[in-house]
Amino acid sequence: MPNFILICRDKPNSLDLRMDTRPAHLDYFAAYGPRAMLAGPMLDDNDKPNGSILIIEADDHAEAQKFAENDPYAKAGLFESTEIQPMKLAAGALAPKA
């Protein structure tokens, strides 16, 4: 099954919105089950969150797009932009074992 990386950049001055929406976002990601592979905030120079990186498994780009659109962060209007890129896990702890 294909993997997709989601690179989501927060709107400026939106830390309060991020923190208020965080529990719903984490629950949403966890509900995706084993297809939710990795998630975490991107940080600015002061270690404050300013975006998100997520890696998911999805059948295709349309499913990854739907996942991104239904994220509580996206529904709350947190993100300035979201990039969805197919990727192949080739090495590291999440990569398929040879």
C-alpha positions in Angstrom: 0.0 0.0 0.0 1.4 3.5 -0.9 2.7 5.8 1.8 2.1 9.5 1.8 3.8 12.3 3.7 1.6 15.3 4.6 3.5 18.6 5.2 1.1 21.0 6.9 2.2 24.6 7.7 0.3 26.6 10.3 -1.1 30.0 9.7 0.9 32.7 11.5 0.0 33.4 15.2 -2.1 30.2 15.5 -0.5 28.5 18.4 -3.6 28.8 20.6 -5.8 27.3 17.9 -3.3 24.4 17.6 -3.2 23.7 21.3 -7.0 23.9 21.6 -7.5 21.5 18.7 -4.6 19.1 19.6 -6.6 16.5 21.5 -9.1 16.0 18.7 -6.2 15.9 16.1 -4.4 13.2 18.1 -7.6 11.2 18.5 -8.3 11.5 14.7 -4.8 10.3 13.9 -5.0 7.3 16.3 -8.4 6.3 14.9 -6.7 5.7 11.5 -5.1 2.7 13.2 -2.0 1.0 11.9 -2.1 3.0 8.7 -1.2 6.1 10.8 2.5 5.7 10.8 4.1 8.9 12.2 3.0 12.3 13.3 4.6 15.3 15.0 4.9 19.0 15.0 7.4 21.0 13.0 9.1 23.5 15.3 10.4 27.1 14.8 13.7 28.4 16.2 12.1 28.8 19.6 10.8 25.2 19.7 7.2 26.4 19.2 5.0 24.3 16.8 4.5 25.8 13.4 3.2 22.9 11.4 2.8 19.2 11.2 4.5 16.2 9.5 2.4 13.1 9.1 3.1 9.8 7.3 0.1 7.6 6.5 -0.7 4.6 4.4 -3.5 5.3 1.9 -4.9 3.5 -1.2 -4.2 6.6 -3.3 -3.7 10.3 -3.4 -7.5 10.9 -3.1 -7.7 9.0 0.1 -4.7 10.9 1.5 -6.4 14.1 0.5 -9.6 13.1 2.3 -7.6 12.2 5.4 -5.9 15.6 5.4 -9.2 17.5 4.8 -10.9 15.7 7.7 -8.1 16.3 10.2 -9.5 18.5 13.0 -6.6 20.9 12.6 -7.6 21.4 8.9 -11.3 21.7 9.8 -10.4 24.3 12.5 -8.6 26.4 9.9 -5.1 25.9 11.4 -3.2 25.2 8.2 -2.0 27.8 5.8 -1.0 25.1 3.4 -0.9 21.3 3.1 1.3 19.4 0.7 0.7 15.7 0.1 3.5 13.7 -1.5 3.7 10.0 -2.2 6.8 8.4 -0.7 8.5 5.1 -0.3 9.8 4.0 3.1 13.2 2.5 2.2 15.2 2.6 5.5 14.7 3.1 9.2 12.4 1.8 11.9 9.2 2.3 9.8 10.6 0.7 6.7 9.5 -2.8 5.6 11.8 -5.5 6.8 13.8 -7.2 4.0 
